[in-house]
């Protein structure tokens, strides 16, 4: 019996030690494959220990019977647990707790719930940091999002505009990583705090983008679905922490529609680590939606968009090593937008071209951005005549349009508090745009569309995921008056 006790104690300690080594792996997150390796190794060790214990117990029975023949039953081992047994029991309980945690972690991996709460938010493939979370998970589901709201006070008596408060957007990013090379990503947007009230301005729910990525290698990857058009600085990266002011630049809402997305397929990648590109084939614009205010209402948005004509878009960005923080780039879009429809009794191709170039420089606390965009629309005379004939209020369509802006902000907090994680930046922005820079033959330009916007404001980020904003915008038109506004708002990402 003494030999049996020693053998049993040794086997127990060996079992606990061997399995505990596997359980220690819980200290760091594991992939599904790693967990299965641990479980298989643990099960093998347990099986081996069980066989050895059974053999030892069989041997102890024989020894016990022999002892009964030669000694009194009082020589049998006592039922009182020895100190060694108590230690072993405590170790077993500890092992059971660790195994419990292991089982929960395995179950979590089995259900593919992998939301990287502790991973740093960072941009990928031109998307905003919150929209890029799915590219960081090992496998399975990813959830992120952003929201923004504001109070707008109309300054002065310059029209019918009224002060208002608006929960402008609440957005959920839902992604799923099927494999390391096949990834679904999407953006679901709830606007103006509600929906279903009969008008888009009252609120709507939209799929801002839904894409499938096939990651082949760093130089060439494939993307298909409802795609954000890779134009400008805001259309793809439109999370509120990454542009100044409570409202996106007017140029990047009017000349380059925001948020502009179309159904399509294309390629993206990095030709070199410093030179990236994106190019898509998409459904073309619909010229029946063009107006004196621009092309915004001619975008498809993935809602049964006409695709008799196709569009082509391409973008490149370059980040030179010689100037850290600098990005320069440009993009272009070309499509026929007639969509086999009739305009003023005639069918027309309505060739539409949009080009833009941009520059962004982030240097210590400085953020500087500049963008210029130019648009050209053929057959604008037919579109203008159609608008006048149908009395739809869309007015003269410009055969040419343009817009540009420049802005700068500086984080002043590091000047006062060294190594602070907070951010406080005053900023200024100037915009110039005209949606009817050139009127079609036989029509006159609308001087109210020739506008300038002067803006000043302040951005404060108590933490990197939250921003508080205040800004004042002064609108000036070549003819007529436009209301100025003062805005207070907030934004967040997760």
C-alpha positions, 0 to 999 in steps of 0.5 A: 500500500505504501508503494501504491500511495507513492505511485498514485501521488506521483501520477496525480502530480504528473497529471496535474503538471502536464495538463497545467502546462497546457492550461497556462496557454490561456494567459494569451489569446489563442487561435482555434487551431492552437486551442485544438492542439492544446486539447488534443495534447491534454487528452492524450496525456490524460488517457496515458495517466488513466491507463497507468492509474488503472494498472496501479489500482489493480496491483494495489488490490493484490497487495491488499489481499496479501496483507489481509492474510498476514496482518490485521485489518487495522494495518490497512490505510486510514480514510483520513486524507493525508496532507499530500492528498489535500495538496493534490485536491487543491491542485485538481480544483485549480486545474478544473478552473483553468480547464473551465476557462479553456472550455469557454474560450474554445466555445467562443472560438467555435462560434467565431465571435472575434471582436478585437476590443483590445486591438488598436484602431487603424486605417486599412485599404483607405477606409476609416479606422472603425471600418477597418476592424474586420481586417484585424480579427483572426476569423469570424465576426467584427463589429464597429461603428461611429455616430455624430450629432449636432446643434445648429444655430442659424445666424442672422435673418437670411432666409427660411432656415431654422435652428435645429438639433440632429442626430445626424448619423448612427452607423454600424460596421459589420464584417466577417472574415471567412478566411485570411483571404476572403473578407466581407465588410459593410456599413449600415447607416441610420440617419437623423434618428429615425426613418419611415416618415415619408421623406429622406430628410426625415431619416433613412436606413441605408447600406453605405457599402457592402463589399467582398474582398479577395486578398491575393497579395499586397500588389493585387486584390479584388473587391466587389459589391456596393463600393465606396467610390475612391474619390477625394479625402472624405468619401471613403474615410468619413468618420467624424474624428478625421475631418474638421468641423461638424459638417463635411466640406461642402465641396466633398458633398456637392462636386464630389457627392458624399457618400457616393457608392455604386455597384461594381468590381475592381482591383486595389493594392500597393505597387510599392509600399509608398504607392497605392492604387484602386480601380473599379468598374461600376454602374454609370451615373443617371443623368436624369437626376442631374440638377443645377446643384450638381450630380448628387441625385444621379448616383445609384447607391445600389438601389436598382441603379440603372446599368445600361452605361458603365462607369470607370474610376481609378485612384493613386496615392503616394507617401514619399519617405522624404516628407513623413506624414505627406500624402499626395494623390488623385482620382478620376471618374468617367462614364456615359450617364444617359442610361438609354433614356430620352432627354428633351425628345432625344437619346444622349450619351451624356459623357460625364467626367470628374477629376480631383487631386488632393494633398494631406500633410500631418506633421507633429501637431499640424494637419493640412489638407487641400483638394481641387475637383473639376467636372465636365458634362456633355449634352448639358443643354438637353438635360437643362431643356428636359428639366425646364420641360418637366418643371421639376425644379432642377434648373440649368445643368452646368456643362462644367463645375469645379470646387476646391478647399484648403484647411489647416489645424494645429494640436496645441495641447502638446505645447502645454502638456507633454505626452498628453493623449488628449487633442485640442486643435483650432482650425480654419477652412476656405472653400470655393465652388460653382456647380455651373462654372460654365452653362450650356449653349443657350442658357445662363449661369446661376450666380447663386451657385457660385459660392465661398465658405469661410469656416473656423472652429475647434476640435477637442478629443478627450480620448482618441475615440471621441471628439467634441466640435464647435465651428462657425461657417460664413456662406457667401454667394456671388448673388443673393444671400445665404444663412451663416451657421454656428454648430456644436456637436460630438462624434465617436468611433468604436 
